[in-house]
Amino acid sequence: MPALPALPALPALPALPALSAQAERLIELGVHESAGLSAAALRAFAAAASTAADGLGLGDTDDALLAVHPDRAPASLLAPLLRRDDKPGFVVTDMADVDLFSPLDSIALPDTPLYLLTGLDRGDHLANWSPDEALPALTKDDRTPLLLTEGIHWLLHQPAALERNHCFMTIGSRLRKPNGALDARTPALWISNGTGRDGRERRNTPKVGWCWAGNRHTWLGFASATGRRSLVEHPSA
Protein backbone atom coordinates (compact mmCIF):
# COMPACT_ATOMS: atom_id res chain seq x y z
CA MET A 1 0.00 0.00 0.00
CA PRO A 2 1.48 3.40 -0.94
CA ALA A 3 2.23 5.79 1.90
CA LEU A 4 -0.57 8.22 2.65
CA PRO A 5 0.25 11.89 3.13
CA ALA A 6 0.49 13.05 6.75
CA LEU A 7 -1.37 16.21 7.72
CA PRO A 8 0.37 19.05 9.61
CA ALA A 9 0.66 18.47 13.36
CA LEU A 10 -1.62 20.50 15.63
CA PRO A 11 -0.61 22.08 18.96
CA ALA A 12 -0.42 19.58 21.80
CA LEU A 13 -3.48 19.21 23.99
CA PRO A 14 -3.26 20.32 27.63
CA ALA A 15 -2.25 17.72 30.19
CA LEU A 16 -4.92 15.60 31.79
CA PRO A 17 -6.04 16.49 35.33
CA ALA A 18 -4.32 14.65 38.17
CA LEU A 19 -5.63 11.17 38.86
CA SER A 20 -7.19 12.39 42.11
CA ALA A 21 -9.18 15.00 40.16
CA GLN A 22 -10.24 12.39 37.63
CA ALA A 23 -11.51 10.16 40.43
CA GLU A 24 -13.54 13.04 41.87
CA ARG A 25 -14.99 13.78 38.44
CA LEU A 26 -16.19 10.19 38.02
CA ILE A 27 -17.65 10.26 41.52
CA GLU A 28 -19.42 13.55 40.79
CA LEU A 29 -20.98 11.97 37.69
CA GLY A 30 -22.03 8.85 39.61
CA VAL A 31 -19.97 6.51 37.43
CA HIS A 32 -18.66 4.64 40.47
CA GLU A 33 -22.18 3.74 41.63
CA SER A 34 -23.23 2.50 38.19
CA ALA A 35 -20.02 0.45 38.05
CA GLY A 36 -20.63 -1.10 41.48
CA LEU A 37 -17.66 0.67 43.05
CA SER A 38 -17.48 2.74 46.19
CA ALA A 39 -16.23 6.31 46.13
CA ALA A 40 -13.57 5.25 48.64
CA ALA A 41 -12.31 2.53 46.29
CA LEU A 42 -12.03 4.98 43.41
CA ARG A 43 -10.16 7.52 45.51
CA ALA A 44 -7.87 4.84 46.91
CA PHE A 45 -7.01 3.56 43.43
CA ALA A 46 -6.16 7.08 42.24
CA ALA A 47 -4.00 7.68 45.30
CA ALA A 48 -2.20 4.35 44.94
CA ALA A 49 -1.63 4.93 41.23
CA SER A 50 -0.20 8.39 41.90
CA THR A 51 2.14 6.98 44.52
CA ALA A 52 3.26 4.24 42.14
CA ALA A 53 3.67 6.61 39.17
CA ASP A 54 7.42 6.16 38.83
CA GLY A 55 7.14 2.39 38.86
CA LEU A 56 4.43 2.52 36.22
CA GLY A 57 6.56 4.68 33.97
CA LEU A 58 4.40 7.77 34.34
CA GLY A 59 7.14 9.97 35.75
CA ASP A 60 6.20 12.93 37.91
CA THR A 61 3.51 14.39 35.65
CA ASP A 62 0.72 11.99 36.57
CA ASP A 63 -0.42 12.47 32.97
CA ALA A 64 -2.47 9.29 32.68
CA LEU A 65 -6.13 8.46 32.17
CA LEU A 66 -8.13 6.63 34.83
CA ALA A 67 -10.64 4.29 33.18
CA VAL A 68 -13.40 2.03 34.43
CA HIS A 69 -13.55 -1.38 32.76
CA PRO A 70 -16.18 -1.38 29.98
CA ASP A 71 -17.93 -4.36 31.57
CA ARG A 72 -18.62 -2.07 34.54
CA ALA A 73 -19.26 1.20 32.68
CA PRO A 74 -20.46 0.62 29.09
CA ALA A 75 -20.59 3.25 26.38
CA SER A 76 -24.37 3.67 26.63
CA LEU A 77 -23.93 4.72 30.26
CA LEU A 78 -20.99 7.06 29.67
CA ALA A 79 -22.04 8.85 26.47
CA PRO A 80 -24.88 10.93 28.06
CA LEU A 81 -22.41 12.20 30.67
CA LEU A 82 -20.44 14.09 28.01
CA ARG A 83 -21.16 17.80 27.76
CA ARG A 84 -20.64 20.54 25.19
CA ASP A 85 -22.47 23.87 25.33
CA ASP A 86 -24.15 22.36 28.41
CA LYS A 87 -25.82 19.72 26.23
CA PRO A 88 -25.44 15.98 26.90
CA GLY A 89 -23.74 13.57 24.54
CA PHE A 90 -25.62 10.78 22.80
CA VAL A 91 -25.30 7.58 20.78
CA VAL A 92 -26.65 7.59 17.22
CA THR A 93 -29.96 5.83 16.74
CA ASP A 94 -28.55 3.19 14.38
CA MET A 95 -26.02 2.03 16.97
CA ALA A 96 -28.39 0.50 19.51
CA ASP A 97 -25.90 -2.37 19.85
CA VAL A 98 -23.11 -0.02 20.99
CA ASP A 99 -22.43 -2.00 24.17
CA LEU A 100 -21.79 -5.16 22.16
CA PHE A 101 -18.64 -3.63 20.66
CA SER A 102 -15.73 -5.28 22.46
CA PRO A 103 -11.91 -5.08 22.42
CA LEU A 104 -10.00 -6.45 19.47
CA ASP A 105 -8.31 -9.78 20.12
CA SER A 106 -4.95 -7.98 19.97
CA ILE A 107 -5.82 -5.76 22.97
CA ALA A 108 -4.88 -7.03 26.42
CA LEU A 109 -7.43 -5.29 28.62
CA PRO A 110 -6.62 -5.40 32.36
CA ASP A 111 -8.97 -7.74 34.21
CA THR A 112 -9.60 -5.19 36.94
CA PRO A 113 -12.45 -2.74 37.60
CA LEU A 114 -10.08 0.23 37.29
CA TYR A 115 -6.97 0.73 35.19
CA LEU A 116 -4.78 3.41 33.64
CA LEU A 117 -3.96 4.41 30.07
CA THR A 118 -0.70 6.16 29.27
CA GLY A 119 0.55 8.27 26.37
CA LEU A 120 -2.79 9.31 24.88
CA ASP A 121 -2.77 10.71 21.36
CA ARG A 122 -5.69 11.82 19.19
CA GLY A 123 -4.04 10.55 16.04
CA ASP A 124 -4.43 13.73 14.00
CA HIS A 125 -1.53 12.65 11.78
CA LEU A 126 -3.67 9.73 10.58
CA ALA A 127 -6.63 11.86 9.53
CA ASN A 128 -7.83 10.86 6.05
CA TRP A 129 -6.72 7.27 6.64
CA SER A 130 -9.28 4.49 6.84
CA PRO A 131 -9.54 2.32 9.98
CA ASP A 132 -8.23 -0.61 7.94
CA GLU A 133 -5.16 1.46 7.05
CA ALA A 134 -4.66 3.08 10.46
CA LEU A 135 -4.68 -0.05 12.64
CA PRO A 136 -1.49 -1.58 11.13
CA ALA A 137 0.22 1.84 11.35
CA LEU A 138 -0.59 2.14 15.05
CA THR A 139 0.57 -1.42 15.68
CA LYS A 140 3.84 -0.74 13.86
CA ASP A 141 4.42 2.24 16.16
CA ASP A 142 3.77 0.09 19.27
CA ARG A 143 0.57 1.96 20.03
CA THR A 144 -2.78 0.50 21.00
CA PRO A 145 -6.05 1.95 19.66
CA LEU A 146 -8.47 3.26 22.25
CA LEU A 147 -11.70 1.50 23.07
CA LEU A 148 -14.88 3.53 22.68
CA THR A 149 -15.36 3.68 26.46
CA GLU A 150 -11.77 4.88 26.88
CA GLY A 151 -12.34 7.65 24.36
CA ILE A 152 -15.41 8.76 26.29
CA HIS A 153 -13.46 8.69 29.56
CA TRP A 154 -10.86 10.92 27.92
CA LEU A 155 -13.49 13.49 26.95
CA LEU A 156 -15.08 13.43 30.40
CA HIS A 157 -11.79 14.69 31.81
CA GLN A 158 -10.48 16.66 28.84
CA PRO A 159 -13.36 18.01 26.69
CA ALA A 160 -10.83 19.98 24.62
CA ALA A 161 -9.73 16.72 23.01
CA LEU A 162 -12.84 16.93 20.83
CA GLU A 163 -12.74 19.82 18.34
CA ARG A 164 -14.57 20.51 15.14
CA ASN A 165 -12.58 19.08 12.22
CA HIS A 166 -10.32 17.28 14.72
CA CYS A 167 -12.36 14.45 16.17
CA PHE A 168 -11.33 10.81 16.49
CA MET A 169 -12.13 7.16 16.01
CA THR A 170 -11.81 4.45 18.65
CA ILE A 171 -11.07 1.40 16.55
CA GLY A 172 -9.99 -0.75 19.50
CA SER A 173 -13.70 -1.57 19.88
CA ARG A 174 -15.30 -3.75 17.22
CA LEU A 175 -18.41 -5.86 16.92
CA ARG A 176 -18.14 -9.49 15.88
CA LYS A 177 -20.79 -11.17 13.76
CA PRO A 178 -22.12 -14.62 14.69
CA ASN A 179 -19.69 -16.14 12.16
CA GLY A 180 -16.72 -14.48 13.89
CA ALA A 181 -16.07 -11.86 11.21
CA LEU A 182 -15.81 -8.21 12.21
CA ASP A 183 -18.78 -5.93 11.61
CA ALA A 184 -17.69 -3.21 9.17
CA ARG A 185 -18.70 -0.40 11.53
CA THR A 186 -15.97 1.29 13.56
CA PRO A 187 -16.88 3.59 16.50
CA ALA A 188 -16.00 7.26 16.55
CA LEU A 189 -16.57 10.39 18.61
CA TRP A 190 -17.38 13.67 16.95
CA ILE A 191 -19.57 16.79 17.23
CA SER A 192 -23.10 16.67 15.87
CA ASN A 193 -24.24 19.21 13.30
CA GLY A 194 -27.83 18.70 14.43
CA THR A 195 -28.92 17.34 11.06
CA GLY A 196 -31.00 14.31 10.13
CA ARG A 197 -31.98 11.95 12.91
CA ASP A 198 -29.69 13.73 15.39
CA GLY A 199 -32.22 16.57 15.67
CA ARG A 200 -31.53 20.31 15.70
CA GLU A 201 -31.54 20.36 19.50
CA ARG A 202 -28.37 18.23 19.43
CA ARG A 203 -26.30 20.61 17.32
CA ASN A 204 -22.79 21.05 18.78
CA THR A 205 -23.18 18.10 21.17
CA PRO A 206 -20.72 15.18 21.55
CA LYS A 207 -21.82 12.25 19.43
CA VAL A 208 -20.98 8.54 19.49
CA GLY A 209 -21.30 7.25 15.96
CA TRP A 210 -19.59 4.96 13.50
CA CYS A 211 -17.84 4.89 10.13
CA TRP A 212 -17.13 2.09 7.69
CA ALA A 213 -13.78 0.36 8.22
CA GLY A 214 -12.67 1.04 4.66
CA ASN A 215 -13.66 4.72 4.45
CA ARG A 216 -11.47 7.80 4.96
CA HIS A 217 -12.47 11.05 6.66
CA THR A 218 -10.30 14.18 6.74
CA TRP A 219 -11.70 15.25 10.13
CA LEU A 220 -11.23 11.97 12.03
CA GLY A 221 -7.96 10.90 13.61
CA PHE A 222 -7.35 7.61 15.42
CA ALA A 223 -7.01 7.83 19.19
CA SER A 224 -4.41 5.56 20.76
CA ALA A 225 -2.25 5.03 23.84
CA THR A 226 1.14 3.60 24.65
CA GLY A 227 -0.44 1.05 26.96
CA ARG A 228 -2.87 0.01 29.67
CA ARG A 229 -1.78 -0.72 33.21
CA SER A 230 -3.40 -2.00 36.38
CA LEU A 231 -1.87 -1.86 39.82
CA VAL A 232 -0.37 -5.03 41.28
CA GLU A 233 -2.43 -4.32 44.36
CA HIS A 234 -5.53 -2.27 43.94
CA PRO A 235 -8.56 -1.48 46.10
CA SER A 236 -11.55 -3.76 45.65
CA ALA A 237 -15.09 -2.53 45.15
C-alpha positions as CSV (number, residue, x, y, z in Angstrom):
1,M,0.0,0.0,0.0
2,P,1.5,3.4,-0.9
3,A,2.2,5.8,1.9
4,L,-0.6,8.2,2.7
5,P,0.2,11.9,3.1
6,A,0.5,13.1,6.7
7,L,-1.4,16.2,7.7
8,P,0.4,19.0,9.6
9,A,0.7,18.5,13.4
10,L,-1.6,20.5,15.6
11,P,-0.6,22.1,19.0
12,A,-0.4,19.6,21.8
13,L,-3.5,19.2,24.0
14,P,-3.3,20.3,27.6
15,A,-2.3,17.7,30.2
16,L,-4.9,15.6,31.8
17,P,-6.0,16.5,35.3
18,A,-4.3,14.7,38.2
19,L,-5.6,11.2,38.9
20,S,-7.2,12.4,42.1
21,A,-9.2,15.0,40.2
22,Q,-10.2,12.4,37.6
23,A,-11.5,10.2,40.4
24,E,-13.5,13.0,41.9
25,R,-15.0,13.8,38.4
26,L,-16.2,10.2,38.0
27,I,-17.6,10.3,41.5
28,E,-19.4,13.6,40.8
29,L,-21.0,12.0,37.7
30,G,-22.0,8.8,39.6
31,V,-20.0,6.5,37.4
32,H,-18.7,4.6,40.5
33,E,-22.2,3.7,41.6
34,S,-23.2,2.5,38.2
35,A,-20.0,0.4,38.1
36,G,-20.6,-1.1,41.5
37,L,-17.7,0.7,43.1
38,S,-17.5,2.7,46.2
39,A,-16.2,6.3,46.1
40,A,-13.6,5.3,48.6
41,A,-12.3,2.5,46.3
42,L,-12.0,5.0,43.4
43,R,-10.2,7.5,45.5
44,A,-7.9,4.8,46.9
45,F,-7.0,3.6,43.4
46,A,-6.2,7.1,42.2
47,A,-4.0,7.7,45.3
48,A,-2.2,4.3,44.9
49,A,-1.6,4.9,41.2
50,S,-0.2,8.4,41.9
51,T,2.1,7.0,44.5
52,A,3.3,4.2,42.1
53,A,3.7,6.6,39.2
54,D,7.4,6.2,38.8
55,G,7.1,2.4,38.9
56,L,4.4,2.5,36.2
57,G,6.6,4.7,34.0
58,L,4.4,7.8,34.3
59,G,7.1,10.0,35.7
60,D,6.2,12.9,37.9
61,T,3.5,14.4,35.6
62,D,0.7,12.0,36.6
63,D,-0.4,12.5,33.0
64,A,-2.5,9.3,32.7
65,L,-6.1,8.5,32.2
66,L,-8.1,6.6,34.8
67,A,-10.6,4.3,33.2
68,V,-13.4,2.0,34.4
69,H,-13.6,-1.4,32.8
70,P,-16.2,-1.4,30.0
71,D,-17.9,-4.4,31.6
72,R,-18.6,-2.1,34.5
73,A,-19.3,1.2,32.7
74,P,-20.5,0.6,29.1
75,A,-20.6,3.3,26.4
76,S,-24.4,3.7,26.6
77,L,-23.9,4.7,30.3
78,L,-21.0,7.1,29.7
79,A,-22.0,8.9,26.5
80,P,-24.9,10.9,28.1
81,L,-22.4,12.2,30.7
82,L,-20.4,14.1,28.0
83,R,-21.2,17.8,27.8
84,R,-20.6,20.5,25.2
85,D,-22.5,23.9,25.3
86,D,-24.1,22.4,28.4
87,K,-25.8,19.7,26.2
88,P,-25.4,16.0,26.9
89,G,-23.7,13.6,24.5
90,F,-25.6,10.8,22.8
91,V,-25.3,7.6,20.8
92,V,-26.6,7.6,17.2
93,T,-30.0,5.8,16.7
94,D,-28.6,3.2,14.4
95,M,-26.0,2.0,17.0
96,A,-28.4,0.5,19.5
97,D,-25.9,-2.4,19.8
98,V,-23.1,0.0,21.0
99,D,-22.4,-2.0,24.2
100,L,-21.8,-5.2,22.2
101,F,-18.6,-3.6,20.7
102,S,-15.7,-5.3,22.5
103,P,-11.9,-5.1,22.4
104,L,-10.0,-6.5,19.5
105,D,-8.3,-9.8,20.1
106,S,-4.9,-8.0,20.0
107,I,-5.8,-5.8,23.0
108,A,-4.9,-7.0,26.4
109,L,-7.4,-5.3,28.6
110,P,-6.6,-5.4,32.4
111,D,-9.0,-7.7,34.2
112,T,-9.6,-5.2,36.9
113,P,-12.4,-2.7,37.6
114,L,-10.1,0.2,37.3
115,Y,-7.0,0.7,35.2
116,L,-4.8,3.4,33.6
117,L,-4.0,4.4,30.1
118,T,-0.7,6.2,29.3
119,G,0.5,8.3,26.4
120,L,-2.8,9.3,24.9
121,D,-2.8,10.7,21.4
122,R,-5.7,11.8,19.2
123,G,-4.0,10.6,16.0
124,D,-4.4,13.7,14.0
125,H,-1.5,12.7,11.8
126,L,-3.7,9.7,10.6
127,A,-6.6,11.9,9.5
128,N,-7.8,10.9,6.1
129,W,-6.7,7.3,6.6
130,S,-9.3,4.5,6.8
131,P,-9.5,2.3,10.0
132,D,-8.2,-0.6,7.9
133,E,-5.2,1.5,7.1
134,A,-4.7,3.1,10.5
135,L,-4.7,-0.1,12.6
136,P,-1.5,-1.6,11.1
137,A,0.2,1.8,11.3
138,L,-0.6,2.1,15.1
139,T,0.6,-1.4,15.7
140,K,3.8,-0.7,13.9
141,D,4.4,2.2,16.2
142,D,3.8,0.1,19.3
143,R,0.6,2.0,20.0
144,T,-2.8,0.5,21.0
145,P,-6.0,2.0,19.7
146,L,-8.5,3.3,22.3
147,L,-11.7,1.5,23.1
148,L,-14.9,3.5,22.7
149,T,-15.4,3.7,26.5
150,E,-11.8,4.9,26.9
151,G,-12.3,7.6,24.4
152,I,-15.4,8.8,26.3
153,H,-13.5,8.7,29.6
154,W,-10.9,10.9,27.9
155,L,-13.5,13.5,26.9
156,L,-15.1,13.4,30.4
157,H,-11.8,14.7,31.8
158,Q,-10.5,16.7,28.8
159,P,-13.4,18.0,26.7
160,A,-10.8,20.0,24.6
161,A,-9.7,16.7,23.0
162,L,-12.8,16.9,20.8
163,E,-12.7,19.8,18.3
164,R,-14.6,20.5,15.1
165,N,-12.6,19.1,12.2
166,H,-10.3,17.3,14.7
167,C,-12.4,14.4,16.2
168,F,-11.3,10.8,16.5
169,M,-12.1,7.2,16.0
170,T,-11.8,4.5,18.7
171,I,-11.1,1.4,16.6
172,G,-10.0,-0.7,19.5
173,S,-13.7,-1.6,19.9
174,R,-15.3,-3.7,17.2
175,L,-18.4,-5.9,16.9
176,R,-18.1,-9.5,15.9
177,K,-20.8,-11.2,13.8
178,P,-22.1,-14.6,14.7
179,N,-19.7,-16.1,12.2
180,G,-16.7,-14.5,13.9
181,A,-16.1,-11.9,11.2
182,L,-15.8,-8.2,12.2
183,D,-18.8,-5.9,11.6
184,A,-17.7,-3.2,9.2
185,R,-18.7,-0.4,11.5
186,T,-16.0,1.3,13.6
187,P,-16.9,3.6,16.5
188,A,-16.0,7.3,16.6
189,L,-16.6,10.4,18.6
190,W,-17.4,13.7,16.9
191,I,-19.6,16.8,17.2
192,S,-23.1,16.7,15.9
193,N,-24.2,19.2,13.3
194,G,-27.8,18.7,14.4
195,T,-28.9,17.3,11.1
196,G,-31.0,14.3,10.1
197,R,-32.0,11.9,12.9
198,D,-29.7,13.7,15.4
199,G,-32.2,16.6,15.7
200,R,-31.5,20.3,15.7
201,E,-31.5,20.4,19.5
202,R,-28.4,18.2,19.4
203,R,-26.3,20.6,17.3
204,N,-22.8,21.0,18.8
205,T,-23.2,18.1,21.2
206,P,-20.7,15.2,21.6
207,K,-21.8,12.2,19.4
208,V,-21.0,8.5,19.5
209,G,-21.3,7.3,16.0
210,W,-19.6,5.0,13.5
211,C,-17.8,4.9,10.1
212,W,-17.1,2.1,7.7
213,A,-13.8,0.4,8.2
214,G,-12.7,1.0,4.7
215,N,-13.7,4.7,4.4
216,R,-11.5,7.8,5.0
217,H,-12.5,11.1,6.7
218,T,-10.3,14.2,6.7
219,W,-11.7,15.2,10.1
220,L,-11.2,12.0,12.0
221,G,-8.0,10.9,13.6
222,F,-7.4,7.6,15.4
223,A,-7.0,7.8,19.2
224,S,-4.4,5.6,20.8
225,A,-2.3,5.0,23.8
226,T,1.1,3.6,24.6
227,G,-0.4,1.0,27.0
228,R,-2.9,0.0,29.7
229,R,-1.8,-0.7,33.2
230,S,-3.4,-2.0,36.4
231,L,-1.9,-1.9,39.8
232,V,-0.4,-5.0,41.3
233,E,-2.4,-4.3,44.4
234,H,-5.5,-2.3,43.9
235,P,-8.6,-1.5,46.1
236,S,-11.5,-3.8,45.6
237,A,-15.1,-2.5,45.1
